[in-house]
Amino acid sequence: MFFSKILDNDTGGKIFLLVLLAITILIPVLNILVPEGNSLHISTYTVTIMGKYLTYALLAIAVDLVWGYLGVLSLGHGAFFALGGYAMGMYLMRQVGDRGVYGDPTLPDFMVFLDWSELPWFWQGFDQFWFAMIAVVMVPGILAFVFGWLAFKSRVTGVYLSIMTQALVYALMLAFFRNELGFGGNNGLTDFKDILGYSLKSDSTRMGLFVASSIALASGYLISRWITNSKLGRVAVAIRDSESRVRFIGYKVENVKLFIFTFSAIMAGIAGALYVPQVGIINPGEFSPVNSIEMVIWVAIGGRYTLYGGVIGAILVNYSKTFLTSAMPEVWLFVLGGLFILVTIFLPKGIAGLFSKKGGKK
């Protein structure tokens, strides 16, 4: 009853969730129960790649929520994604213990290499999974809240706000490249061993991370759809269309923006936390402004103001990227730019617009 109310008049969302459910059930079956020699068998490597795509899809929903519904074009959501990833990476590094190259039971290898004598205060507690999960939510959330409070209270909007978000992610990238900051510098965090006591090299762990990513994606979609269907969501769309009118009739525009922006950042942080154990590394490159711009392209190609359109765009673009960067790496950026131009000209509502005249609900 609750889910049917959330998905009322959202045919695209229902189809997306049904496909996601089918994939979540089918992939483990084809990976575990079907022998490797069989043509229907799905390798663990493929499962890992698909799990990574699901984290990108959750990130795309986060971007669509602030851009498609609130009208805030964030070019810095990669910062929240990377911070969630670093929080998870710190936990995974603490789990390595004396199995590292230098055999130190407390200090990660890069700290031993740099002659650090003790663990920094901000690494304390990351040997506990629950503490790391709080950090995954709180660090991106607090940063988004502080940044949003300063920006929205100052009534910064439009391209100026977009530039500020890009400056934020660029500043963080430069900071995390520094060895003395205590996050591994240029190399970042890597060489993870296990999570919750389970080896990250194990097929069952990889499958568990895939399922967890699928559950997070479904949950993120449902919560975001609940928000957009609520009065808060309708006010957000009104702010997107005419902020001055909404302000004039008495709504606290800053508070609405701040809540949705912060929630979106938390979703991006969770996506980053699920991404890191599946790819096995997190480094300052994840803060690159190019990554944040690419996230916006995902949503534009898939279709903003739909939520599920962002999922389509994220999976389509990243699948194309995986294929082309291995087959023809020199043409990938041209293909990405071409896709964006073609969609902008011929499909202004994105791929999802092909299935919905309203570009949002069917």
BAMARMI-123457 format. One line per field, with one value per residue (C-alpha): residue number from 1; residue in three letters; x, y, z. Coordinates in nm, 2 decimals. Layout:
BAMARMI-123457
i = NUM,...
aa = ALA,...
x = X,...
y = Y,...
z = Z,...
END
This chain:
BAMARMI-123457
i = 1,2,3,4,5,6,7,8,9,10,11,12,13,14,15,16,17,18,19,20,21,22,23,24,25,26,27,28,29,30,31,32,33,34,35,36,37,38,39,40,41,42,43,44,45,46,47,48,49,50,51,52,53,54,55,56,57,58,59,60,61,62,63,64,65,66,67,68,69,70,71,72,73,74,75,76,77,78,79,80,81,82,83,84,85,86,87,88,89,90,91,92,93,94,95,96,97,98,99,100,101,102,103,104,105,106,107,108,109,110,111,112,113,114,115,116,117,118,119,120,121,122,123,124,125,126,127,128,129,130,131,132,133,134,135,136,137,138,139,140,141,142,143,144,145,146,147,148,149,150,151,152,153,154,155,156,157,158,159,160,161,162,163,164,165,166,167,168,169,170,171,172,173,174,175,176,177,178,179,180,181,182,183,184,185,186,187,188,189,190,191,192,193,194,195,196,197,198,199,200,201,202,203,204,205,206,207,208,209,210,211,212,213,214,215,216,217,218,219,220,221,222,223,224,225,226,227,228,229,230,231,232,233,234,235,236,237,238,239,240,241,242,243,244,245,246,247,248,249,250,251,252,253,254,255,256,257,258,259,260,261,262,263,264,265,266,267,268,269,270,271,272,273,274,275,276,277,278,279,280,281,282,283,284,285,286,287,288,289,290,291,292,293,294,295,296,297,298,299,300,301,302,303,304,305,306,307,308,309,310,311,312,313,314,315,316,317,318,319,320,321,322,323,324,325,326,327,328,329,330,331,332,333,334,335,336,337,338,339,340,341,342,343,344,345,346,347,348,349,350,351,352,353,354,355,356,357,358,359,360,361,362
aa = MET,PHE,PHE,SER,LYS,ILE,LEU,ASP,ASN,ASP,THR,GLY,GLY,LYS,ILE,PHE,LEU,LEU,VAL,LEU,LEU,ALA,ILE,THR,ILE,LEU,ILE,PRO,VAL,LEU,ASN,ILE,LEU,VAL,PRO,GLU,GLY,ASN,SER,LEU,HIS,ILE,SER,THR,TYR,THR,VAL,THR,ILE,MET,GLY,LYS,TYR,LEU,THR,TYR,ALA,LEU,LEU,ALA,ILE,ALA,VAL,ASP,LEU,VAL,TRP,GLY,TYR,LEU,GLY,VAL,LEU,SER,LEU,GLY,HIS,GLY,ALA,PHE,PHE,ALA,LEU,GLY,GLY,TYR,ALA,MET,GLY,MET,TYR,LEU,MET,ARG,GLN,VAL,GLY,ASP,ARG,GLY,VAL,TYR,GLY,ASP,PRO,THR,LEU,PRO,ASP,PHE,MET,VAL,PHE,LEU,ASP,TRP,SER,GLU,LEU,PRO,TRP,PHE,TRP,GLN,GLY,PHE,ASP,GLN,PHE,TRP,PHE,ALA,MET,ILE,ALA,VAL,VAL,MET,VAL,PRO,GLY,ILE,LEU,ALA,PHE,VAL,PHE,GLY,TRP,LEU,ALA,PHE,LYS,SER,ARG,VAL,THR,GLY,VAL,TYR,LEU,SER,ILE,MET,THR,GLN,ALA,LEU,VAL,TYR,ALA,LEU,MET,LEU,ALA,PHE,PHE,ARG,ASN,GLU,LEU,GLY,PHE,GLY,GLY,ASN,ASN,GLY,LEU,THR,ASP,PHE,LYS,ASP,ILE,LEU,GLY,TYR,SER,LEU,LYS,SER,ASP,SER,THR,ARG,MET,GLY,LEU,PHE,VAL,ALA,SER,SER,ILE,ALA,LEU,ALA,SER,GLY,TYR,LEU,ILE,SER,ARG,TRP,ILE,THR,ASN,SER,LYS,LEU,GLY,ARG,VAL,ALA,VAL,ALA,ILE,ARG,ASP,SER,GLU,SER,ARG,VAL,ARG,PHE,ILE,GLY,TYR,LYS,VAL,GLU,ASN,VAL,LYS,LEU,PHE,ILE,PHE,THR,PHE,SER,ALA,ILE,MET,ALA,GLY,ILE,ALA,GLY,ALA,LEU,TYR,VAL,PRO,GLN,VAL,GLY,ILE,ILE,ASN,PRO,GLY,GLU,PHE,SER,PRO,VAL,ASN,SER,ILE,GLU,MET,VAL,ILE,TRP,VAL,ALA,ILE,GLY,GLY,ARG,TYR,THR,LEU,TYR,GLY,GLY,VAL,ILE,GLY,ALA,ILE,LEU,VAL,ASN,TYR,SER,LYS,THR,PHE,LEU,THR,SER,ALA,MET,PRO,GLU,VAL,TRP,LEU,PHE,VAL,LEU,GLY,GLY,LEU,PHE,ILE,LEU,VAL,THR,ILE,PHE,LEU,PRO,LYS,GLY,ILE,ALA,GLY,LEU,PHE,SER,LYS,LYS,GLY,GLY,LYS,LYS
x = 0.00,0.28,0.49,0.19,0.11,0.47,0.47,0.13,0.13,0.50,0.50,0.86,0.96,0.76,0.93,1.27,1.21,1.08,1.38,1.61,1.44,1.48,1.84,1.91,1.76,1.89,2.25,2.33,2.16,2.36,2.68,2.65,2.44,2.53,2.87,3.15,3.16,2.79,2.71,2.46,2.72,2.80,3.15,3.23,3.42,3.10,2.90,3.16,3.12,2.74,2.76,2.98,2.71,2.44,2.64,2.67,2.29,2.23,2.46,2.27,1.94,2.11,2.21,1.86,1.70,1.88,1.90,1.58,1.35,1.51,1.68,2.02,2.29,2.55,2.89,3.04,2.85,3.17,3.29,3.02,3.07,3.44,3.40,3.17,3.42,3.71,3.51,3.46,3.83,3.95,3.75,3.88,4.24,4.20,4.09,4.42,4.61,4.94,4.87,5.00,5.34,5.51,5.32,5.21,4.90,4.77,4.92,4.82,5.12,5.14,5.17,5.46,5.62,5.59,5.74,5.42,5.46,5.09,4.75,4.59,4.29,4.05,4.14,4.03,3.71,3.74,3.83,3.45,3.21,2.92,3.15,3.25,2.89,2.80,3.09,2.97,2.65,2.76,3.08,2.91,2.59,2.77,2.97,2.66,2.47,2.74,2.81,2.43,2.36,2.62,2.52,2.14,2.12,2.33,2.08,2.35,2.18,2.23,2.57,2.73,2.62,2.73,3.08,3.10,3.02,3.29,3.53,3.45,3.53,3.84,3.97,3.91,4.09,4.40,4.38,4.36,4.66,4.88,5.05,5.05,4.67,4.67,4.46,4.73,4.81,4.83,4.79,4.49,4.37,4.40,4.51,4.20,4.16,3.82,3.49,3.31,3.55,3.47,3.74,3.69,3.84,3.57,3.29,3.02,3.15,3.14,2.78,2.69,2.82,2.62,2.30,2.37,2.42,2.09,1.90,2.06,1.95,1.59,1.58,1.73,1.47,1.17,1.28,1.35,1.02,0.84,1.01,0.91,0.55,0.52,0.44,0.81,0.87,0.60,0.75,1.09,0.96,0.79,1.13,1.29,1.03,0.99,1.19,1.09,0.72,0.76,0.96,0.69,0.41,0.59,0.79,1.13,1.31,1.65,1.53,1.37,1.69,1.91,1.72,1.71,2.07,2.19,1.98,2.12,2.47,2.41,2.28,2.60,2.81,2.64,2.70,3.07,3.09,2.94,3.17,3.50,3.50,3.39,3.66,3.93,4.07,3.98,4.21,4.19,4.11,3.75,3.73,3.81,3.56,3.54,3.37,3.11,3.04,3.00,2.74,2.53,2.57,2.43,2.12,2.08,2.11,1.88,1.63,1.61,1.30,1.23,1.48,1.48,1.61,1.93,1.96,1.93,2.19,2.44,2.43,2.43,2.71,2.93,2.88,2.98,3.28,3.39,3.37,3.52,3.80,3.93,3.85,3.92,4.03,4.12,3.76,3.57,3.55,3.44,3.16,3.05,3.04,2.86,2.60,2.54,2.50,2.26,2.04,2.03,1.92,1.69,1.59,1.57,1.39,1.65,1.59,1.32,1.13,1.07,0.84,0.67,0.52,0.55,0.92,0.84,0.53,0.34
y = 0.00,0.24,0.16,0.17,0.52,0.64,0.50,0.62,0.74,0.65,0.38,0.43,0.39,0.07,-0.07,0.03,-0.13,-0.45,-0.47,-0.40,-0.68,-0.93,-0.84,-0.87,-1.22,-1.34,-1.23,-1.43,-1.74,-1.72,-1.65,-1.92,-2.19,-2.19,-2.36,-2.15,-2.33,-2.25,-1.96,-1.83,-1.81,-1.45,-1.41,-1.25,-0.97,-0.89,-0.89,-0.64,-0.41,-0.42,-0.34,-0.04,0.07,0.05,0.28,0.53,0.50,0.59,0.89,0.99,0.99,1.22,1.46,1.45,1.53,1.86,1.95,1.81,1.89,2.17,2.34,2.36,2.25,2.10,2.05,1.93,1.61,1.42,1.57,1.40,1.07,1.07,1.17,0.87,0.66,0.78,0.71,0.35,0.33,0.43,0.15,-0.10,0.02,-0.03,-0.38,-0.47,-0.46,-0.63,-0.79,-0.48,-0.46,-0.31,-0.53,-0.25,-0.35,0.01,0.24,0.20,0.13,0.48,0.63,0.39,0.48,0.85,0.79,0.87,0.77,0.75,0.73,1.08,1.17,1.17,0.80,0.70,0.49,0.37,0.02,-0.01,-0.06,0.13,0.43,0.43,0.41,0.71,0.89,0.79,0.97,1.26,1.38,1.45,1.56,1.81,1.95,1.99,2.15,2.41,2.48,2.50,2.72,2.97,2.97,2.96,3.21,3.44,3.38,3.26,3.10,3.00,2.97,3.14,2.85,2.59,2.76,2.75,2.38,2.31,2.52,2.32,1.98,2.12,2.25,1.92,1.74,1.96,1.91,1.53,1.51,1.64,1.36,1.55,1.56,1.19,1.02,0.86,1.15,1.08,0.70,0.73,0.42,0.07,-0.29,-0.37,-0.72,-0.77,-0.62,-0.73,-1.02,-1.14,-1.14,-0.89,-1.14,-1.39,-1.44,-1.44,-1.11,-0.96,-1.09,-0.95,-0.60,-0.62,-0.70,-0.43,-0.18,-0.29,-0.25,0.09,0.20,0.08,0.25,0.57,0.58,0.52,0.78,1.03,0.96,1.00,1.34,1.45,1.34,1.52,1.88,1.95,1.81,2.03,2.33,2.23,2.22,2.56,2.70,2.56,2.72,3.06,3.11,3.47,3.38,3.10,3.34,3.60,3.38,3.30,2.98,2.95,2.88,2.84,2.57,2.36,2.39,2.31,1.99,1.85,1.94,1.78,1.47,1.44,1.47,1.19,0.96,1.04,0.95,0.62,0.55,0.62,0.39,0.10,0.19,0.16,-0.20,-0.31,-0.13,-0.17,0.19,0.55,0.83,1.21,1.15,1.09,1.46,1.56,1.83,1.64,1.35,1.58,1.73,1.38,1.30,1.59,1.45,1.11,1.28,1.50,1.19,0.97,1.25,1.49,1.53,1.16,1.00,0.67,0.87,0.93,0.56,0.50,0.76,0.65,0.28,0.36,0.61,0.40,0.09,0.28,0.42,0.07,-0.06,0.23,0.31,-0.04,-0.07,0.29,0.50,0.80,0.85,0.82,1.19,1.28,1.02,1.15,1.51,1.39,1.21,1.52,1.74,1.50,1.45,1.83,1.90,1.60,1.47,1.77,1.55,1.27,0.91,0.89,1.15,0.90,0.71,1.00,1.31,1.49,1.40,1.30,1.09,0.88
z = 0.00,0.10,-0.21,-0.44,-0.32,-0.37,-0.72,-0.82,-1.18,-1.20,-1.46,-1.55,-1.18,-1.15,-1.46,-1.33,-0.99,-1.15,-1.38,-1.08,-0.88,-1.17,-1.21,-0.83,-0.83,-1.17,-1.15,-0.84,-0.98,-1.31,-1.12,-0.85,-0.99,-1.35,-1.43,-1.57,-1.90,-1.96,-2.20,-1.94,-1.67,-1.54,-1.41,-1.08,-1.27,-1.45,-1.12,-0.98,-1.29,-1.26,-0.89,-0.98,-1.23,-0.96,-0.74,-1.03,-1.08,-0.71,-0.76,-1.07,-0.87,-0.61,-0.89,-1.06,-0.73,-0.69,-1.06,-1.21,-0.92,-0.73,-1.02,-0.86,-1.11,-0.89,-1.05,-0.73,-0.63,-0.69,-0.36,-0.16,-0.35,-0.29,0.08,0.14,-0.04,0.17,0.49,0.37,0.26,0.60,0.76,0.51,0.57,0.94,0.88,0.71,1.04,1.04,0.70,0.53,0.36,0.67,0.92,1.15,1.34,1.36,1.10,0.73,0.50,0.36,0.71,0.79,0.46,0.55,0.90,1.09,1.45,1.55,1.41,1.35,1.56,1.26,1.19,1.54,1.55,1.19,1.30,1.38,1.10,1.27,1.32,0.95,0.84,1.05,0.89,0.54,0.61,0.84,0.65,0.32,0.50,0.72,0.43,0.22,0.51,0.58,0.21,0.14,0.44,0.34,-0.03,0.00,0.28,0.07,-0.22,-0.46,-0.76,-1.12,-1.28,-0.98,-0.75,-1.01,-1.02,-0.64,-0.63,-0.88,-0.68,-0.37,-0.54,-0.70,-0.36,-0.20,-0.48,-0.43,-0.05,-0.08,-0.31,-0.02,0.17,0.50,0.50,0.60,0.33,0.12,-0.11,-0.48,-0.43,-0.21,-0.01,-0.16,-0.10,0.10,0.25,0.39,0.50,0.82,0.83,0.48,0.21,-0.06,-0.31,-0.24,-0.49,-0.22,-0.08,-0.43,-0.47,-0.13,-0.23,-0.56,-0.37,-0.12,-0.41,-0.56,-0.23,-0.18,-0.53,-0.48,-0.14,-0.27,-0.56,-0.33,-0.07,-0.35,-0.51,-0.17,-0.13,-0.49,-0.44,-0.11,-0.05,0.00,-0.35,-0.50,-0.34,-0.47,-0.82,-0.77,-0.65,-0.97,-1.19,-1.01,-0.69,-0.64,-0.64,-0.39,-0.17,-0.21,-0.09,0.23,0.19,0.34,0.01,0.18,0.41,0.13,-0.08,0.22,0.31,-0.05,-0.12,0.21,0.15,-0.20,-0.07,0.18,-0.10,-0.30,0.00,0.04,-0.33,-0.28,0.02,-0.19,-0.48,-0.30,-0.18,-0.53,-0.72,-0.45,-0.44,-0.36,-0.46,-0.51,-0.88,-0.77,-0.67,-1.03,-1.15,-1.48,-1.29,-1.14,-1.49,-1.63,-1.36,-1.49,-1.85,-1.72,-1.60,-1.91,-2.14,-1.94,-1.87,-1.58,-1.37,-1.38,-1.13,-1.33,-1.63,-1.43,-1.38,-1.76,-1.84,-1.57,-1.68,-2.06,-2.04,-1.81,-2.01,-2.33,-2.14,-2.02,-2.38,-2.57,-2.33,-2.38,-2.75,-2.87,-2.57,-2.78,-2.91,-2.58,-2.49,-2.84,-2.82,-2.48,-2.61,-2.92,-2.71,-2.50,-2.80,-2.98,-2.68,-2.61,-2.97,-3.05,-2.70,-2.47,-2.21,-2.25,-2.32,-2.06,-2.26,-2.53,-2.29,-2.13,-2.28,-1.95,-1.90,-1.54,-1.47,-1.71
END
